[in-house]
Amino acid sequence: MTATDAPLQQHSIDWQTGRVQAIVTETSRVKSIILQPARWSGHWPGQHVDIRLTADDGYQAERSYSIASPPEEQLLTLTVERVEDGEVSPYLLDELRVGDALEFRGPIGRYFIWNQTRGGPICLVAGGTGITPLMAMLRHRKMSRPNIPASLIYSARSLADVVYWDELDTMARGDLNLRLVYTLTREHPSDWNGHLGRVNEVLLAENSFTREQNPTFFICGPAGFVESISSMLVKLGFDPFTVKTERFGPTGA
Ligand SMILES: Cc1cc2nc3c(=O)[nH]c(=O)nc-3n(C[C@H](O)[C@H](O)[C@H](O)COP(=O)(O)OP(=O)(O)OC[C@H]3O[C@@H](n4cnc5c(N)ncnc54)[C@H](O)[C@@H]3O)c2cc1C
């Protein structure tokens, strides 16, 4: 076992308390929580943590959040979207403060993972906040092997809902091995010259790689989004074993 395999080998993951170091507003409905874990043996891009909240009467609620930061960073970044009437996300966005303690365990997940030792090409397809684990992959790629061919197809409701816009823009500028494609499903600025509407087979075929290049796909977002993209890729002739998926929530982006 190598040091980089360590996060994949854990058999029991204990709860621990992390300290909130910073909270960053990403969009009107999304914030990033930057957490200092008490102990951390590293993670692979794509893994997640479970957060546990405990009320005064002992009632507990647990939810999963992908790690958006790369393994190269000591602090963990979780990027959370507010689900109206949700039990956990409104607390994380509206109540949590810098300096608070947050109970969590992780890293979790052995399937939806990638690191530079696995090489490329990689084609990442995000629906809404499904960008989070894919961002960990892109940040890690940038810090380790930016020459790995990668493409990101990112579907968001509107430009204002695109998380990490500035960072992605900077990342893609000057990186000839990274292709960035946005499609906006609900609203768009009048001068928008990117794609509109849901991801379809043409968009996928034009912005992923060829079958001969043998890309690995990572698709993350609401269940319906993930299922439709996976079926399109299989219809386009890609091997289902190269299509990895992570489902976040019950509704479409
Ligand atoms: C492996 C994994 C990783 C995840 N990573 C992230 C992440 O990085 N960022 C993030 O924001 N979320 C992520 N999620 C989703 C997260 O775990 C919660 O489901 C989400 O925050 C809603 O929790 P809640 O307690 O606020 O809402 P709940 O109390 O669980 O739900 C309230 C209502 O909203 C509906 N609902 C639940 N989730 C969603 C949703 N996503 N969209 C629309 N409606 C919903 C429910 O059906 C219910 O009707 C991830 C989920 C999984 C399984």
The ligand as an SDF file (V2000), in Angstrom:
LIG
                    3D

 53 58  0  0  0  0  0  0  0  0999 V2000
  -22.1490   11.2470   -2.2110 C   0  0  0  0  0  0  0  0  0  0  0  0
  -22.9190   12.5550   -2.1010 C   0  0  0  0  0  0  0  0  0  0  0  0
  -22.2370   13.7570   -2.1960 C   0  0  0  0  0  0  0  0  0  0  0  0
  -22.9320   14.9590   -2.0980 C   0  0  0  0  0  0  0  0  0  0  0  0
  -22.2340   16.1210   -2.2230 N   0  0  0  0  0  0  0  0  0  0  0  0
  -22.8940   17.2990   -2.1620 C   0  0  0  0  0  0  0  0  0  0  0  0
  -22.1850   18.5330   -2.3390 C   0  0  0  0  0  0  0  0  0  0  0  0
  -20.9580   18.5520   -2.5520 O   0  0  0  0  0  0  0  0  0  0  0  0
  -22.8900   19.6860   -2.2580 N   0  0  0  0  0  0  0  0  0  0  0  0
  -24.2500   19.7070   -2.0270 C   0  0  0  0  0  0  0  0  0  0  0  0
  -24.8320   20.7980   -1.9530 O   0  0  0  0  0  0  0  0  0  0  0  0
  -24.9380   18.5480   -1.8660 N   0  0  0  0  0  0  0  0  0  0  0  0
  -24.3010   17.3620   -1.9100 C   0  0  0  0  0  0  0  0  0  0  0  0
  -24.9990   16.1950   -1.7260 N   0  0  0  0  0  0  0  0  0  0  0  0
  -26.4300   16.2780   -1.3400 C   0  0  0  0  0  0  0  0  0  0  0  0
  -26.5190   16.4060    0.2060 C   0  0  0  0  0  0  0  0  0  0  0  0
  -26.0790   15.1960    0.8060 O   0  0  0  0  0  0  0  0  0  0  0  0
  -27.9460   16.6610    0.7120 C   0  0  0  0  0  0  0  0  0  0  0  0
  -28.7960   15.7050    0.1540 O   0  0  0  0  0  0  0  0  0  0  0  0
  -28.4530   18.0650    0.3680 C   0  0  0  0  0  0  0  0  0  0  0  0
  -27.6110   19.0570    0.9440 O   0  0  0  0  0  0  0  0  0  0  0  0
  -29.8950   18.2450    0.9150 C   0  0  0  0  0  0  0  0  0  0  0  0
  -29.8780   18.0340    2.2960 O   0  0  0  0  0  0  0  0  0  0  0  0
  -30.9130   18.8000    3.2460 P   0  0  0  0  0  0  0  0  0  0  0  0
  -30.8270   18.1430    4.5890 O   0  0  0  0  0  0  0  0  0  0  0  0
  -30.7160   20.2590    3.1710 O   0  0  0  0  0  0  0  0  0  0  0  0
  -32.3130   18.4880    2.5790 O   0  0  0  0  0  0  0  0  0  0  0  0
  -33.3050   17.2980    3.0040 P   0  0  0  0  0  0  0  0  0  0  0  0
  -33.8930   17.5830    4.3480 O   0  0  0  0  0  0  0  0  0  0  0  0
  -32.5770   16.0010    2.8280 O   0  0  0  0  0  0  0  0  0  0  0  0
  -34.3850   17.3940    1.8590 O   0  0  0  0  0  0  0  0  0  0  0  0
  -35.4620   18.3560    1.8850 C   0  0  0  0  0  0  0  0  0  0  0  0
  -36.2770   18.2180    0.6290 C   0  0  0  0  0  0  0  0  0  0  0  0
  -35.4880   18.5410   -0.5230 O   0  0  0  0  0  0  0  0  0  0  0  0
  -35.3480   17.4250   -1.3930 C   0  0  0  0  0  0  0  0  0  0  0  0
  -33.9320   17.3870   -1.7660 N   0  0  0  0  0  0  0  0  0  0  0  0
  -32.9250   16.7500   -1.1180 C   0  0  0  0  0  0  0  0  0  0  0  0
  -31.7520   16.9480   -1.7520 N   0  0  0  0  0  0  0  0  0  0  0  0
  -32.0210   17.7290   -2.8130 C   0  0  0  0  0  0  0  0  0  0  0  0
  -31.2240   18.2830   -3.8430 C   0  0  0  0  0  0  0  0  0  0  0  0
  -29.8880   18.0740   -3.9260 N   0  0  0  0  0  0  0  0  0  0  0  0
  -31.8420   19.0530   -4.7710 N   0  0  0  0  0  0  0  0  0  0  0  0
  -33.1770   19.3070   -4.7000 C   0  0  0  0  0  0  0  0  0  0  0  0
  -33.9810   18.7890   -3.7520 N   0  0  0  0  0  0  0  0  0  0  0  0
  -33.4130   18.0190   -2.8220 C   0  0  0  0  0  0  0  0  0  0  0  0
  -35.7530   16.2190   -0.5800 C   0  0  0  0  0  0  0  0  0  0  0  0
  -36.3230   15.2070   -1.3980 O   0  0  0  0  0  0  0  0  0  0  0  0
  -36.7620   16.7970    0.3800 C   0  0  0  0  0  0  0  0  0  0  0  0
  -38.0160   16.9050   -0.2470 O   0  0  0  0  0  0  0  0  0  0  0  0
  -24.3320   14.9670   -1.8630 C   0  0  0  0  0  0  0  0  0  0  0  0
  -25.0160   13.7470   -1.7670 C   0  0  0  0  0  0  0  0  0  0  0  0
  -24.3260   12.5680   -1.8930 C   0  0  0  0  0  0  0  0  0  0  0  0
  -25.1000   11.2710   -1.7870 C   0  0  0  0  0  0  0  0  0  0  0  0
  1  2  1  0
  2  3  1  0
  2 52  2  0
  3  4  2  0
  4  5  1  0
  4 50  1  0
  5  6  2  0
  6  7  1  0
  6 13  1  0
  7  8  2  0
  7  9  1  0
  9 10  1  0
 10 11  2  0
 10 12  1  0
 12 13  2  0
 13 14  1  0
 14 15  1  0
 14 50  1  0
 15 16  1  0
 16 17  1  0
 16 18  1  0
 18 19  1  0
 18 20  1  0
 20 21  1  0
 20 22  1  0
 22 23  1  0
 23 24  1  0
 24 25  2  0
 24 26  1  0
 24 27  1  0
 27 28  1  0
 28 29  2  0
 28 30  1  0
 28 31  1  0
 31 32  1  0
 32 33  1  0
 33 34  1  0
 33 48  1  0
 34 35  1  0
 35 36  1  0
 35 46  1  0
 36 37  1  0
 36 45  1  0
 37 38  2  0
 38 39  1  0
 39 40  1  0
 39 45  2  0
 40 41  1  0
 40 42  2  0
 42 43  1  0
 43 44  2  0
 44 45  1  0
 46 47  1  0
 46 48  1  0
 48 49  1  0
 50 51  2  0
 51 52  1  0
 52 53  1  0
M  END
$$$$
